[in-house]
Amino acid sequence: MQHIGKIDGVMKMHPLFTAAPLLVLAACNSQPQQPEVVDSNPDPLANQIANAAPVELPPSIRVEKTFRCADGSLVGVVFFNGDKQVNVRVPSTATTPTVLKAPAKGEPFTAEGGWTLTGDDTKITLTQPEKKALSCHV
């Protein structure tokens, strides 16, 4: 760097050398530009997803119980939070449950074919297709 001279042991720099870098930086920021967005793989379902109805998550399990019925059989029932759905396994060891739903909390749970369940997680009444209603307890 070029120095003008030494005054009292301190080197003085030419004002042009200190101002030049600041002028260059100021010129760079005078017109900010927006970055160019390149979408080489647009989502073909973007419109459909944006206009879709909100998704409702399935309810979480509240409690799972095994009930002993009046005829000596065992029935497995999974009660879900919200009290609008139960899964019933007859017998209790069955691998595929029957899903029964209620239109509102406190109303009977039903499924196609004649399934009905009323009660709570301590005592239920279960009606299966073409069978009598069974009273069951924990």
OpenMM code with the backbone's topology and positions (N, CA, C; nanometers):
from openmm import Vec3, app, unit

residues = "MET GLN HIS ILE GLY LYS ILE ASP GLY VAL MET LYS MET HIS PRO LEU PHE THR ALA ALA PRO LEU LEU VAL LEU ALA ALA CYS ASN SER GLN PRO GLN GLN PRO GLU VAL VAL ASP SER ASN PRO ASP PRO LEU ALA ASN GLN ILE ALA ASN ALA ALA PRO VAL GLU LEU PRO PRO SER ILE ARG VAL GLU LYS THR PHE ARG CYS ALA ASP GLY SER LEU VAL GLY VAL VAL PHE PHE ASN GLY ASP LYS GLN VAL ASN VAL ARG VAL PRO SER THR ALA THR THR PRO THR VAL LEU LYS ALA PRO ALA LYS GLY GLU PRO PHE THR ALA GLU GLY GLY TRP THR LEU THR GLY ASP ASP THR LYS ILE THR LEU THR GLN PRO GLU LYS LYS ALA LEU SER CYS HIS VAL".split()
positions = [
    Vec3(0.0835, -0.1176, 0.0000),
    Vec3(0.0000, 0.0000, 0.0000),
    Vec3(0.0881, 0.1240, 0.0000),
    Vec3(0.0330, 0.2251, -0.0555),
    Vec3(0.1087, 0.3504, -0.0626),
    Vec3(0.0745, 0.4350, 0.0586),
    Vec3(0.1771, 0.4857, 0.1213),
    Vec3(0.1565, 0.5672, 0.2401),
    Vec3(0.1936, 0.7114, 0.2087),
    Vec3(0.1188, 0.7997, 0.2652),
    Vec3(0.1449, 0.9424, 0.2425),
    Vec3(0.2626, 0.9879, 0.3267),
    Vec3(0.2652, 0.9484, 0.4448),
    Vec3(0.3742, 0.9922, 0.5300),
    Vec3(0.3506, 0.9467, 0.6712),
    Vec3(0.4448, 0.9742, 0.7519),
    Vec3(0.4385, 0.9336, 0.8905),
    Vec3(0.4271, 1.0587, 0.9748),
    Vec3(0.3189, 1.0633, 1.0537),
    Vec3(0.3019, 1.1773, 1.1427),
    Vec3(0.2921, 1.1217, 1.2837),
    Vec3(0.3775, 1.1642, 1.3720),
    Vec3(0.3822, 1.1228, 1.5125),
    Vec3(0.3852, 0.9707, 1.5250),
    Vec3(0.4576, 0.9010, 1.4405),
    Vec3(0.4734, 0.7562, 1.4507),
    Vec3(0.3563, 0.6774, 1.3943),
    Vec3(0.2542, 0.7442, 1.3373),
    Vec3(0.1369, 0.6746, 1.2846),
    Vec3(0.1376, 0.6913, 1.1335),
    Vec3(0.1174, 0.5822, 1.0626),
    Vec3(0.1129, 0.5891, 0.9183),
    Vec3(-0.0239, 0.6369, 0.8757),
    Vec3(-0.0288, 0.7292, 0.7807),
    Vec3(-0.1544, 0.7790, 0.7272),
    Vec3(-0.1721, 0.7199, 0.5883),
    Vec3(-0.2940, 0.6704, 0.5559),
    Vec3(-0.3221, 0.6132, 0.4248),
    Vec3(-0.3939, 0.7151, 0.3395),
    Vec3(-0.3782, 0.6999, 0.2144),
    Vec3(-0.4455, 0.7894, 0.1205),
    Vec3(-0.5953, 0.7621, 0.1290),
    Vec3(-0.6804, 0.8648, 0.1351),
    Vec3(-0.8245, 0.8462, 0.1485),
    Vec3(-0.8862, 0.7673, 0.0339),
    Vec3(-0.8304, 0.7707, -0.0822),
    Vec3(-0.8835, 0.6967, -0.1968),
    Vec3(-0.8770, 0.5463, -0.1724),
    Vec3(-0.7709, 0.4996, -0.1068),
    Vec3(-0.7559, 0.3560, -0.0810),
    Vec3(-0.8580, 0.3037, 0.0200),
    Vec3(-0.9019, 0.3851, 0.1102),
    Vec3(-1.0022, 0.3410, 0.2083),
    Vec3(-1.1430, 0.3558, 0.1544),
    Vec3(-1.1682, 0.4497, 0.0661),
    Vec3(-1.3029, 0.4727, 0.0143),
    Vec3(-1.3365, 0.3804, -0.1029),
    Vec3(-1.2398, 0.3377, -0.1814),
    Vec3(-1.2646, 0.2572, -0.3018),
    Vec3(-1.3393, 0.1266, -0.2714),
    Vec3(-1.2977, 0.0457, -0.1729),
    Vec3(-1.3722, -0.0788, -0.1463),
    Vec3(-1.5164, -0.0525, -0.1032),
    Vec3(-1.5414, 0.0550, -0.0314),
    Vec3(-1.6763, 0.0871, 0.0119),
    Vec3(-1.7645, 0.1244, -0.1067),
    Vec3(-1.7090, 0.1936, -0.2047),
    Vec3(-1.7851, 0.2302, -0.3242),
    Vec3(-1.8222, 0.1063, -0.4050),
    Vec3(-1.7319, 0.0117, -0.4140),
    Vec3(-1.7596, -0.1125, -0.4874),
    Vec3(-1.8712, -0.1906, -0.4185),
    Vec3(-1.8669, -0.2026, -0.2882),
    Vec3(-1.9711, -0.2745, -0.2142),
    Vec3(-2.1054, -0.2044, -0.2258),
    Vec3(-2.1060, -0.0737, -0.2232),
    Vec3(-2.2307, 0.0014, -0.2345),
    Vec3(-2.2936, -0.0209, -0.3714),
    Vec3(-2.2145, -0.0314, -0.4751),
    Vec3(-2.2659, -0.0536, -0.6101),
    Vec3(-2.3286, -0.1928, -0.6230),
    Vec3(-2.2754, -0.2912, -0.5542),
    Vec3(-2.3291, -0.4277, -0.5611),
    Vec3(-2.4699, -0.4360, -0.5036),
    Vec3(-2.4969, -0.3591, -0.4018),
    Vec3(-2.6257, -0.3674, -0.3334),
    Vec3(-2.7279, -0.2667, -0.3854),
    Vec3(-2.6955, -0.1930, -0.4900),
    Vec3(-2.7869, -0.0886, -0.5345),
    Vec3(-2.9138, -0.1454, -0.5970),
    Vec3(-2.9099, -0.2625, -0.6594),
    Vec3(-3.0293, -0.3202, -0.7206),
    Vec3(-3.0388, -0.4683, -0.6817),
    Vec3(-3.1063, -0.4975, -0.5692),
    Vec3(-3.1170, -0.6384, -0.5291),
    Vec3(-3.2050, -0.7146, -0.6276),
    Vec3(-3.1646, -0.8346, -0.6607),
    Vec3(-3.2396, -0.9179, -0.7546),
    Vec3(-3.2960, -1.0388, -0.6808),
    Vec3(-3.4152, -1.0794, -0.7248),
    Vec3(-3.4766, -1.1997, -0.6690),
    Vec3(-3.4097, -1.3214, -0.7321),
    Vec3(-3.3884, -1.4268, -0.6550),
    Vec3(-3.3265, -1.5465, -0.7130),
    Vec3(-3.4209, -1.6103, -0.8148),
    Vec3(-3.3648, -1.6674, -0.9174),
    Vec3(-3.4434, -1.7352, -1.0201),
    Vec3(-3.4820, -1.8729, -0.9671),
    Vec3(-3.6110, -1.9052, -0.9750),
    Vec3(-3.6598, -2.0349, -0.9284),
    Vec3(-3.6749, -2.1252, -1.0492),
    Vec3(-3.6046, -2.2349, -1.0476),
    Vec3(-3.6103, -2.3308, -1.1566),
    Vec3(-3.6741, -2.4575, -1.1024),
    Vec3(-3.7902, -2.4924, -1.1569),
    Vec3(-3.8613, -2.6124, -1.1130),
    Vec3(-3.8572, -2.7139, -1.2263),
    Vec3(-3.7587, -2.8016, -1.2222),
    Vec3(-3.7430, -2.8994, -1.3295),
    Vec3(-3.8316, -3.0220, -1.3100),
    Vec3(-3.8949, -3.0335, -1.1939),
    Vec3(-3.9799, -3.1491, -1.1665),
    Vec3(-4.1059, -3.1010, -1.0946),
    Vec3(-4.2003, -3.0365, -1.1656),
    Vec3(-4.3196, -2.9854, -1.0974),
    Vec3(-4.4090, -3.0994, -1.0473),
    Vec3(-4.4764, -3.0747, -0.9374),
    Vec3(-4.5658, -3.1745, -0.8784),
    Vec3(-4.6963, -3.1773, -0.9577),
    Vec3(-4.7295, -3.2902, -1.0230),
    Vec3(-4.8519, -3.2957, -1.1027),
    Vec3(-4.9791, -3.2914, -1.0182),
    Vec3(-4.9687, -3.3182, -0.8882),
    Vec3(-5.0858, -3.3189, -0.8010),
    Vec3(-5.0944, -3.1944, -0.7126),
    Vec3(-5.0113, -3.0949, -0.7383),
    Vec3(-5.0063, -2.9775, -0.6511),
    Vec3(-5.1425, -2.9105, -0.6379),
    Vec3(-5.2144, -2.8910, -0.7480),
    Vec3(-5.3470, -2.8278, -0.7421),
    Vec3(-5.4452, -2.9137, -0.6643),
    Vec3(-5.4445, -3.0421, -0.6917),
    Vec3(-5.5370, -3.1332, -0.6250),
    Vec3(-5.5107, -3.1370, -0.4748),
    Vec3(-5.3857, -3.1378, -0.4353),
    Vec3(-5.3508, -3.1409, -0.2926),
    Vec3(-5.3885, -3.0091, -0.2255),
    Vec3(-5.3644, -2.8982, -0.2942),
    Vec3(-5.3967, -2.7670, -0.2361),
    Vec3(-5.5463, -2.7513, -0.2136),
    Vec3(-5.6287, -2.8137, -0.2971),
    Vec3(-5.7741, -2.7997, -0.2866),
    Vec3(-5.8413, -2.9147, -0.2123),
    Vec3(-5.7644, -3.0087, -0.1614),
    Vec3(-5.8207, -3.1252, -0.0920),
    Vec3(-5.8730, -3.0865, 0.0458),
    Vec3(-5.9731, -3.1610, 0.0890),
    Vec3(-6.0284, -3.1406, 0.2233),
    Vec3(-5.9245, -3.1821, 0.3272),
    Vec3(-5.9298, -3.1259, 0.4482),
    Vec3(-5.8345, -3.1655, 0.5518),
    Vec3(-5.8505, -3.3132, 0.5873),
    Vec3(-5.7403, -3.3766, 0.6187),
    Vec3(-5.7402, -3.5188, 0.6532),
    Vec3(-5.7604, -3.5341, 0.8031),
    Vec3(-5.8493, -3.6237, 0.8406),
    Vec3(-5.8725, -3.6507, 0.9825),
    Vec3(-5.7956, -3.7765, 1.0210),
    Vec3(-5.7113, -3.7644, 1.1209),
    Vec3(-5.6336, -3.8785, 1.1672),
    Vec3(-5.7243, -3.9791, 1.2361),
    Vec3(-5.6897, -4.1074, 1.2283),
    Vec3(-5.7708, -4.2062, 1.2985),
    Vec3(-5.7556, -4.1865, 1.4497),
    Vec3(-5.8574, -4.2261, 1.5246),
    Vec3(-5.8475, -4.2089, 1.6700),
    Vec3(-5.7430, -4.3021, 1.7296),
    Vec3(-5.6897, -4.2613, 1.8428),
    Vec3(-5.5929, -4.3451, 1.9133),
    Vec3(-5.6669, -4.4399, 2.0081),
    Vec3(-5.6010, -4.5490, 2.0416),
    Vec3(-5.6613, -4.6495, 2.1299),
    Vec3(-5.6703, -4.5938, 2.2714),
    Vec3(-5.7892, -4.6046, 2.3304),
    Vec3(-5.8094, -4.5623, 2.4691),
    Vec3(-5.7845, -4.6791, 2.5634),
    Vec3(-5.8444, -4.7954, 2.5325),
    Vec3(-5.8274, -4.9133, 2.6174),
    Vec3(-5.8649, -5.0379, 2.5372),
    Vec3(-5.8011, -5.1491, 2.5703),
    Vec3(-5.8322, -5.2774, 2.5077),
    Vec3(-5.8707, -5.3748, 2.6182),
    Vec3(-5.9872, -5.4400, 2.6032),
    Vec3(-6.0387, -5.5282, 2.7084),
    Vec3(-6.0833, -5.6616, 2.6488),
    Vec3(-6.0778, -5.7656, 2.7333),
    Vec3(-6.1358, -5.8952, 2.6995),
    Vec3(-6.2549, -5.9160, 2.7921),
    Vec3(-6.3704, -5.9442, 2.7312),
    Vec3(-6.4953, -5.9613, 2.8058),
    Vec3(-6.5358, -6.1082, 2.8076),
    Vec3(-6.5915, -6.1523, 2.9225),
    Vec3(-6.6512, -6.2852, 2.9344),
    Vec3(-6.8013, -6.2659, 2.9200),
    Vec3(-6.8599, -6.3407, 2.8264),
    Vec3(-7.0024, -6.3258, 2.7978),
    Vec3(-7.0841, -6.4317, 2.8718),
    Vec3(-7.2165, -6.4116, 2.8755),
    Vec3(-7.3073, -6.5002, 2.9489),
    Vec3(-7.3006, -6.6438, 2.8996),
    Vec3(-7.2689, -6.6662, 2.7711),
    Vec3(-7.2605, -6.8026, 2.7183),
    Vec3(-7.1228, -6.8655, 2.7384),
    Vec3(-7.0305, -6.7943, 2.8071),
    Vec3(-6.8979, -6.8473, 2.8363),
    Vec3(-6.7927, -6.8092, 2.7322),
    Vec3(-6.8323, -6.7443, 2.6249),
    Vec3(-6.7363, -6.7065, 2.5209),
    Vec3(-6.6589, -6.5804, 2.5617),
    Vec3(-6.5458, -6.5607, 2.4961),
    Vec3(-6.4635, -6.4424, 2.5199),
    Vec3(-6.4679, -6.3516, 2.3970),
    Vec3(-6.4801, -6.2227, 2.4223),
    Vec3(-6.4856, -6.1224, 2.3157),
    Vec3(-6.3808, -6.0163, 2.3458),
    Vec3(-6.2989, -5.9830, 2.2445),
    Vec3(-6.1997, -5.8770, 2.2588),
    Vec3(-6.2542, -5.7477, 2.2005),
    Vec3(-6.2425, -5.6381, 2.2751),
    Vec3(-6.2927, -5.5091, 2.2283),
    Vec3(-6.1850, -5.4030, 2.2507),
    Vec3(-6.1582, -5.3259, 2.1446),
    Vec3(-6.0669, -5.2126, 2.1535),
    Vec3(-6.1525, -5.0867, 2.1464),
    Vec3(-6.1445, -5.0043, 2.2505),
    Vec3(-6.2171, -4.8772, 2.2559),
    Vec3(-6.1215, -4.7662, 2.2138),
    Vec3(-6.1683, -4.6774, 2.1279),
    Vec3(-6.0851, -4.5677, 2.0771),
    Vec3(-6.1271, -4.4354, 2.1399),
    Vec3(-6.0311, -4.3429, 2.1486),
    Vec3(-6.0612, -4.2081, 2.1985),
    Vec3(-6.1659, -4.1429, 2.1107),
    Vec3(-6.2513, -4.0641, 2.1720),
    Vec3(-6.3607, -3.9998, 2.1003),
    Vec3(-6.4899, -4.0777, 2.1145),
    Vec3(-6.4790, -4.2038, 2.1567),
    Vec3(-6.5947, -4.2916, 2.1807),
    Vec3(-6.6896, -4.2996, 2.0614),
    Vec3(-6.6329, -4.3074, 1.9391),
    Vec3(-6.7155, -4.3250, 1.8209),
    Vec3(-6.6742, -4.4473, 1.7395),
    Vec3(-6.5773, -4.5252, 1.7924),
    Vec3(-6.5331, -4.6447, 1.7207),
    Vec3(-6.4839, -4.7496, 1.8183),
    Vec3(-6.5174, -4.8760, 1.7879),
    Vec3(-6.4637, -4.9917, 1.8596),
    Vec3(-6.4270, -5.0975, 1.7566),
    Vec3(-6.3286, -5.1790, 1.7901),
    Vec3(-6.2952, -5.2969, 1.7114),
    Vec3(-6.3305, -5.4180, 1.7964),
    Vec3(-6.4078, -5.5119, 1.7387),
    Vec3(-6.4532, -5.6297, 1.8124),
    Vec3(-6.3915, -5.7541, 1.7487),
    Vec3(-6.3352, -5.8413, 1.8354),
    Vec3(-6.2809, -5.9694, 1.7908),
    Vec3(-6.3610, -6.0816, 1.8568),
    Vec3(-6.4266, -6.1630, 1.7723),
    Vec3(-6.5032, -6.2778, 1.8215),
    Vec3(-6.4530, -6.4003, 1.7483),
    Vec3(-6.3948, -6.4981, 1.8167),
    Vec3(-6.3569, -6.4975, 1.9583),
    Vec3(-6.2453, -6.3960, 1.9837),
    Vec3(-6.2080, -6.3823, 2.1067),
    Vec3(-6.1110, -6.2795, 2.1451),
    Vec3(-5.9747, -6.3006, 2.0802),
    Vec3(-5.9491, -6.4222, 2.0290),
    Vec3(-5.8212, -6.4525, 1.9652),
    Vec3(-5.8261, -6.4341, 1.8138),
    Vec3(-5.9382, -6.3909, 1.7586),
    Vec3(-5.9502, -6.3712, 1.6139),
    Vec3(-5.8491, -6.2668, 1.5677),
    Vec3(-5.7941, -6.2860, 1.4487),
    Vec3(-5.6924, -6.1934, 1.3998),
    Vec3(-5.7524, -6.0720, 1.3290),
    Vec3(-5.8710, -6.0871, 1.2715),
    Vec3(-5.9334, -5.9760, 1.1999),
    Vec3(-6.0505, -5.9224, 1.2808),
    Vec3(-6.0408, -5.7981, 1.3260),
    Vec3(-6.1514, -5.7417, 1.4035),
    Vec3(-6.2617, -5.6886, 1.3123),
    Vec3(-6.3798, -5.6729, 1.3689),
    Vec3(-6.4908, -5.6050, 1.3022),
    Vec3(-6.4945, -5.4637, 1.3575),
    Vec3(-6.4968, -5.3650, 1.2685),
    Vec3(-6.4977, -5.2247, 1.3094),
    Vec3(-6.6421, -5.1782, 1.3208),
    Vec3(-6.6805, -5.1326, 1.4392),
    Vec3(-6.8139, -5.0777, 1.4629),
    Vec3(-6.7988, -4.9297, 1.4928),
    Vec3(-6.8889, -4.8488, 1.4360),
    Vec3(-6.8810, -4.7040, 1.4561),
    Vec3(-7.0137, -4.6503, 1.5071),
    Vec3(-7.0040, -4.5412, 1.5827),
    Vec3(-7.1226, -4.4714, 1.6340),
    Vec3(-7.1269, -4.3333, 1.5695),
    Vec3(-7.2470, -4.2867, 1.5324),
    Vec3(-7.2564, -4.1539, 1.4721),
    Vec3(-7.2196, -4.0417, 1.5693),
    Vec3(-7.2401, -4.0650, 1.6981),
    Vec3(-7.2061, -3.9653, 1.8000),
    Vec3(-7.1725, -4.0381, 1.9302),
    Vec3(-7.0984, -3.9707, 2.0149),
    Vec3(-7.0604, -4.0271, 2.1444),
    Vec3(-7.1862, -4.0642, 2.2232),
    Vec3(-7.1878, -4.1846, 2.2806),
    Vec3(-7.3008, -4.2295, 2.3617),
    Vec3(-7.4043, -4.3097, 2.2839),
    Vec3(-7.3978, -4.3073, 2.1508),
    Vec3(-7.4917, -4.3846, 2.0701),
    Vec3(-7.4348, -4.5239, 2.0462),
    Vec3(-7.5197, -4.6221, 2.0111),
    Vec3(-7.4709, -4.7587, 1.9877),
    Vec3(-7.3719, -4.7646, 1.8711),
    Vec3(-7.2735, -4.8525, 1.8845),
    Vec3(-7.1783, -4.8796, 1.7779),
    Vec3(-7.2427, -4.9815, 1.6849),
    Vec3(-7.2330, -4.9613, 1.5541),
    Vec3(-7.2945, -5.0531, 1.4586),
    Vec3(-7.1998, -5.0797, 1.3424),
    Vec3(-7.2263, -5.1918, 1.2732),
    Vec3(-7.1550, -5.2260, 1.1499),
    Vec3(-7.2525, -5.3011, 1.0605),
    Vec3(-7.2218, -5.3070, 0.9322),
    Vec3(-7.3080, -5.3749, 0.8364),
    Vec3(-7.3291, -5.5207, 0.8749),
    Vec3(-7.4449, -5.5699, 0.8437),
    Vec3(-7.4755, -5.7107, 0.8678),
    Vec3(-7.5491, -5.7367, 0.9968),
    Vec3(-7.5680, -5.6356, 1.0806),
    Vec3(-7.6412, -5.6559, 1.2037),
    Vec3(-7.5577, -5.6517, 1.3307),
    Vec3(-7.4361, -5.6007, 1.3241),
    Vec3(-7.3526, -5.5856, 1.4435),
    Vec3(-7.3981, -5.4643, 1.5234),
    Vec3(-7.4100, -5.4816, 1.6558),
    Vec3(-7.4410, -5.3709, 1.7466),
    Vec3(-7.3681, -5.3941, 1.8780),
    Vec3(-7.3119, -5.2887, 1.9328),
    Vec3(-7.2477, -5.2961, 2.0639),
    Vec3(-7.2891, -5.1724, 2.1420),
    Vec3(-7.3342, -5.1957, 2.2655),
    Vec3(-7.3640, -5.0871, 2.3584),
    Vec3(-7.2890, -5.1143, 2.4876),
    Vec3(-7.2665, -5.0106, 2.5659),
    Vec3(-7.1993, -5.0268, 2.6947),
    Vec3(-7.0709, -4.9473, 2.7007),
    Vec3(-6.9842, -4.9883, 2.7953),
    Vec3(-6.8573, -4.9181, 2.8149),
    Vec3(-6.7461, -5.0198, 2.8342),
    Vec3(-6.6321, -4.9767, 2.8878),
    Vec3(-6.5184, -5.0687, 2.8999),
    Vec3(-6.5254, -5.1611, 3.0216),
    Vec3(-6.6411, -5.1667, 3.0888),
    Vec3(-6.6585, -5.2625, 3.1988),
    Vec3(-6.7708, -5.3622, 3.1704),
    Vec3(-6.8714, -5.3222, 3.0909),
    Vec3(-6.9847, -5.4088, 3.0612),
    Vec3(-7.0418, -5.3705, 2.9242),
    Vec3(-7.0645, -5.4721, 2.8391),
    Vec3(-7.1183, -5.4457, 2.7060),
    Vec3(-7.2338, -5.5407, 2.6755),
    Vec3(-7.3134, -5.5037, 2.5771),
    Vec3(-7.4115, -5.5920, 2.5163),
    Vec3(-7.3764, -5.5961, 2.3688),
    Vec3(-7.3477, -5.7173, 2.3182),
    Vec3(-7.3030, -5.7351, 2.1813),
    Vec3(-7.4042, -5.8181, 2.1044),
    Vec3(-7.4469, -5.7676, 1.9895),
    Vec3(-7.5338, -5.8422, 1.8992),
    Vec3(-7.4567, -5.8660, 1.7708),
    Vec3(-7.4428, -5.9952, 1.7337),
    Vec3(-7.3749, -6.0339, 1.6102),
    Vec3(-7.4795, -6.0717, 1.5063),
    Vec3(-7.4424, -6.0725, 1.3786),
    Vec3(-7.5380, -6.1095, 1.2752),
    Vec3(-7.6009, -6.2464, 1.3015),
    Vec3(-7.7337, -6.2497, 1.2977),
    Vec3(-7.8130, -6.3719, 1.3121),
    Vec3(-7.7914, -6.4440, 1.4454),
    Vec3(-7.7577, -6.3679, 1.5512),
    Vec3(-7.7413, -6.4264, 1.6850),
    Vec3(-7.8122, -6.3379, 1.7858),
    Vec3(-7.8403, -6.3989, 1.9044),
    Vec3(-7.9005, -6.3224, 2.0139),
    Vec3(-7.7988, -6.2266, 2.0734),
    Vec3(-7.8485, -6.1236, 2.1380),
    Vec3(-7.7621, -6.0292, 2.2079),
    Vec3(-7.6950, -6.0992, 2.3252),
    Vec3(-7.5658, -6.0721, 2.3448),
    Vec3(-7.4897, -6.1291, 2.4558),
    Vec3(-7.4551, -6.0206, 2.5546),
    Vec3(-7.4741, -6.0494, 2.6830),
    Vec3(-7.4318, -5.9602, 2.7880),
    Vec3(-7.2933, -6.0054, 2.8327),
    Vec3(-7.1974, -5.9113, 2.8343),
    Vec3(-7.0580, -5.9469, 2.8655),
    Vec3(-7.0005, -5.8474, 2.9674),
    Vec3(-6.9071, -5.8969, 3.0491),
    Vec3(-6.8415, -5.8103, 3.1483),
    Vec3(-6.6933, -5.8425, 3.1545),
    Vec3(-6.6174, -5.7521, 3.2179),
    Vec3(-6.4724, -5.7691, 3.2316),
    Vec3(-6.4440, -5.8725, 3.3365),
] * unit.nanometer
topology = app.Topology()
chain = topology.addChain("A")
for resn in residues:
    res = topology.addResidue(resn, chain)
    for name in ("N", "CA", "C"):
        topology.addAtom(name, app.Element.getBySymbol(name[0]), res)
